Amino acid sequence: MPLPSARVRHRRELLRRTPGRLRRSFAGAAVGALLVTLLAVTGPASLTAPAQAASLTEVTGFGSNPGNLRMFRYVPDGLPAGRPLVVAMHGCTQSAGGFDDETGWTTWADQWGFALLLPQQQSANNLNNCFNWFEAGDIRRDAGEALSIKQMTDRMKADVGSDPARVHATGLSAGAAMTNVVLAAYPDVFAAGAPVAGLPYACATSVVAAYSCMNPGTDLTPAAWAAKVRDAHPGYAGPWPAVSVWQGTTDTTMVPANLTETVEQWTAVHGTDTTPDATDTVNGYPHAVYRDSGGRAVVETYTITGTGHGQPVDPGTGAEQCGTAGAYILDADICAAYHIGRFWGLAEDGGGTGPGAPAQRAVIPGTAADDGYVKASADGAGAAVGALEATMGAAVGRGADGRHNRTLLSFDTSVVPDDATVTRAHVTVTRASGGGDPWAGGNRLLVDVRTGCFGASCATAAEDWAAPATADGAAELVRFTSGSADSTAFTGINRGGPTQLRLRLADPPAAAAYLFLRTGAEARLTVEWE
């Protein structure tokens, strides 16, 4: 591994004396400088190919943006709601405008019909425009750059109507490392991912450790790697994102050992081993697939022999070709974006069933006539149906009257075949109004699931406040202050009729803290099955 340049050594000295956000800039620059030193690739210092004004558009005002990132998007003309979303993150010295057409992602967005989100780093955060995958404050759930990317994703869902069950992340180098960050921090948001020339999640939480992670790599046990992912979202039990891992064999920046460690991390998370269940060659390159106990492809690898550090592309107009070669965009006679998209099930009509993708899915609106809320004392005494559902929405939490509210949502899930294996389901709710903070003090907004009706019928009734559930606390809704939010995933669905959900706070608040949620068609249950 080449020694750092004098410029990097100088920044190390500054790093020891520089606190706060400014320290992040120097730390990120040190890693970025090391990347440039190791690459031995000539080319422009910044890939800022001019974006086509009609296609790549910057979006502002997408949230609190604690990571201070910029947001760009590419949305094919006439794209309907309910289509997938791909989040693509550039590498060091690159930009959103140098990572859309060049990698081929816009080609498949047009052809297969999905929206493309391209976060962009700023030099104020990192002098070499690297995402800060090695900064503890940027890789945690609901913090830093990870939260900024999640907020961009939420904005895409709201503006474009992207399908919340088909959100995917990919990236190159630092963008690949940040891909693993968002997969680990938000497994309830991202269904799948594809790090290209990256490294495992939480390999480093400081600039010093980042050097070793990149080259020669850090060797941990699969269990230790998996624990890092699980610790990113404590209490989350799955399902976990399917992951496609790409690595060049002559990469001296993110060395090939990182492929092995990344596979160990995600196979262990999925509860499978590191022995591939299938191997073949694709365009002459070794390809391996790892399946879980249910036979689903949860991890795959592409080993790009004789290739260094960069995104593999295959320029041309053939059915599987894409991209434009440039610095860190390598003509390797294989289009990574094409094969990643196939793995995610995006091919052709966007509803394909490639490895790792569900065979069938449905988005089911709430049954307005049965939705509502029930209020009672903290111990459930004096339960009664709430009276404001028609005008305010369904309440959850403690109201100003001191009563505790639980929301009931009903869905007709008979569309799911009797013999189906449900792989993932989640509910999407929209906030109408609220007061206080229902999540204060670490409180949790839980989702109880009933395969059928909580009461004698599905119409909201007083008995629903305490009626037994098929699965208590099967899912959770994390804090949101406006717009819509998706729950974590669950699988208990009634295939022969209705499924009811009860939303409640885990602990009764000591003071007024509540949400009003829209019911009927503005509450949606997304179900995937095989």
Secondary structure, 3 states (H helix, E strand, C coil): CCCCCHHHHHHHHHHHHCCHHHHHHHHHHHHHHHHHHHHCCCCCCCECCCCCCCCEEEECCCCCCCCCCEEEEECCCCCCCCCCEEEEECCCCECHHHCCCCCCHHHHHHHHHCEEEEEECCCCCCCCCCCCCCCHHHCCCCCHHHHHHHHHHHHHHHHHCCCCCCEEEEEECHHHHHHHHHHHHCCCCCCEEEEECCCCCCCCCCHHHHHHHHCCCCCCCHHHHHHHHHHHCCCCCCCCCEEEEEEECCCCCCCCHHHHHHHHHHHHHCCCCCCCCEEEEECCEEEEEEECCCCCEEEEEEEECCCCCCEEEECCCCCCCECCCECCEEECCCCHHHHHHHHCCCCCCCCCCCCCCCCEEEEEECCCCCCEEEEECCCCCCCEECCCCCCCCEEEEECCCCCEEEEEEEEECCCCCCCCCEEEEEEEEEEEEEECCCCHHHCCEEEEEECCCCCCCCCCCHHHHCCCCCEEEEEEECCCCCCEEECCCECCCCCCCEEEEEEEECCCCCCCEEEEECCHHHCEEEEEEC
